[in-house]
Amino acid sequence: MMAGGKKASKKMMAGGRKASKKMMAGGRKASKKMMAGGRKASKKMMAGGRKASKKMMAGGKKTAKKMK
């Protein structure tokens, strides 16, 4: 994932800023829907997601600064 993910992340960073603005507008409505069903999913994700989030935190802090 990390090997191919770096290429993808660069593409995401380029187009991601435009997308994030659109997501903020519509994403709030969507997030409410996601919260209803997402809690069940998030529990499943938390089990495997903690491992993934640790990897993301390492590289994610750098990208988070760029996204702002």
C-alpha positions in Angstrom: 0.0 0.0 0.0 2.7 2.5 1.0 4.7 1.8 -2.2 1.8 2.6 -4.6 0.2 5.0 -2.1 2.9 7.6 -2.4 2.2 8.1 -6.1 -1.5 8.3 -5.4 -1.1 10.7 -2.6 0.8 13.2 -4.8 -2.1 13.1 -7.3 -4.6 13.5 -4.4 -2.6 16.5 -3.0 -2.8 18.3 -6.4 -6.5 17.7 -7.0 -7.4 17.2 -3.3 -7.6 20.9 -2.4 -10.3 21.5 -5.0 -12.1 18.3 -3.9 -11.8 19.1 -0.2 -13.6 22.4 -0.8 -16.5 20.6 -2.5 -16.4 18.0 0.2 -16.7 20.6 2.9 -19.9 22.0 1.3 -21.6 18.7 0.7 -19.6 16.7 3.2 -21.4 18.0 6.2 -24.7 16.6 5.0 -23.0 13.3 4.1 -21.1 13.1 7.4 -24.4 13.2 9.2 -25.6 10.2 7.2 -22.3 8.5 7.7 -22.4 9.0 11.4 -25.6 7.0 11.6 -24.2 4.0 9.7 -20.6 4.9 10.1 -20.4 4.0 13.8 -20.9 0.4 13.0 -18.3 0.6 10.2 -15.9 2.6 12.3 -15.8 -0.1 15.0 -14.6 -2.6 12.3 -12.2 0.0 11.0 -10.9 0.8 14.5 -9.7 -2.8 14.9 -7.5 -2.7 11.7 -7.5 1.1 11.4 -5.3 1.7 14.4 -2.4 0.0 12.7 -3.1 2.0 9.5 -3.6 5.2 11.4 -0.2 4.9 13.0 1.4 4.7 9.5 -0.8 7.6 8.4 0.2 9.7 11.5 3.8 9.4 10.5 3.3 10.8 7.0 -0.1 12.4 7.7 1.3 15.2 9.8 3.3 16.5 6.9 0.3 16.3 4.5 -2.1 17.8 7.0 0.1 21.0 7.1 0.0 21.1 3.3 -3.7 20.7 3.1 -4.3 23.7 5.3 
